[in-house]
Amino acid sequence: MILPTKHIALSESIIGLAGYLLTFLKDGSYSIDMIWERLTNPKDDIGACFVRHSIDNVVLAIDLLFMMKVVDVNDEGKIFLL
């Protein structure tokens, strides 16, 4: 489920979700709750995700981005791009 395969689409994988979450973080810093809210209640086309992900997958995607040193967390607990 982390990587897309023959039977798992990119939008269903954790790495695909991580790339999708980067579009949110371009606008500024967000808490996990704010990211989850924007993912589940889209107000524009950028929030329209084809696959419903659980909060566990969102946290795993953010962890993946953190381990890859693409994002970091500030003192307020908000996630931002490096």
C-alpha positions as CSV (number, residue, x, y, z in Angstrom):
1,M,0.0,0.0,0.0
2,I,3.0,2.3,0.4
3,L,4.0,2.1,-3.3
4,P,1.7,1.8,-6.3
5,T,1.7,-1.6,-7.9
6,K,-0.2,-3.4,-10.6
7,H,-3.3,-3.7,-8.4
8,I,-2.9,-0.5,-6.4
9,A,-3.3,2.9,-8.1
10,L,-1.1,5.8,-7.3
11,S,-4.0,7.7,-5.7
12,E,-4.5,4.7,-3.3
13,S,-0.9,4.5,-2.2
14,I,0.8,6.4,0.7
15,I,3.4,7.9,-1.6
16,G,0.7,9.2,-3.9
17,L,-1.2,10.7,-1.0
18,A,2.1,12.3,0.2
19,G,2.6,14.0,-3.1
20,Y,-1.0,15.1,-3.0
21,L,-0.6,16.6,0.4
22,L,2.3,18.7,-0.9
23,T,-0.2,20.7,-2.8
24,F,-1.8,21.7,0.4
25,L,1.4,22.7,2.1
26,K,2.4,25.0,-0.7
27,D,0.0,27.5,0.7
28,G,1.6,27.7,4.2
29,S,1.7,25.7,7.4
30,Y,-1.1,23.4,8.5
31,S,-1.8,21.2,11.5
32,I,-2.8,17.6,10.9
33,D,-6.4,18.5,11.8
34,M,-6.4,21.3,9.2
35,I,-5.0,19.0,6.6
36,W,-7.6,16.3,7.4
37,E,-10.4,18.9,7.3
38,R,-9.2,20.2,3.9
39,L,-8.8,16.6,2.5
40,T,-12.3,15.5,3.7
41,N,-14.2,18.7,3.0
42,P,-12.9,20.1,-0.3
43,K,-13.8,23.6,-1.2
44,D,-12.0,23.7,-4.5
45,D,-10.6,21.3,-7.1
46,I,-7.4,20.9,-5.2
47,G,-9.2,19.2,-2.4
48,A,-11.0,16.7,-4.6
49,C,-9.2,13.4,-3.9
50,F,-10.3,10.4,-6.0
51,V,-9.8,8.0,-3.1
52,R,-11.0,8.2,0.5
53,H,-8.0,7.8,2.8
54,S,-8.2,7.3,6.6
55,I,-6.5,9.5,9.1
56,D,-3.9,6.8,9.6
57,N,-2.9,7.0,5.9
58,V,-2.6,10.8,6.2
59,V,-0.3,10.5,9.3
60,L,1.8,7.9,7.5
61,A,2.1,10.1,4.4
62,I,3.2,13.1,6.6
63,D,5.6,10.8,8.4
64,L,7.0,9.8,5.0
65,L,7.5,13.4,4.0
66,F,9.1,14.1,7.3
67,M,11.6,11.2,6.9
68,M,12.4,12.4,3.4
69,K,13.1,15.9,4.9
70,V,10.5,17.5,2.7
71,V,8.4,18.9,5.7
72,D,9.1,19.8,9.3
73,V,7.0,20.8,12.3
74,N,7.2,24.2,14.0
75,D,6.8,25.0,17.7
76,E,3.0,25.4,17.2
77,G,2.7,21.8,15.8
78,K,2.1,23.0,12.3
79,I,3.6,21.2,9.3
80,F,5.4,23.3,6.7
81,L,7.6,22.7,3.6
82,L,11.3,23.0,3.9
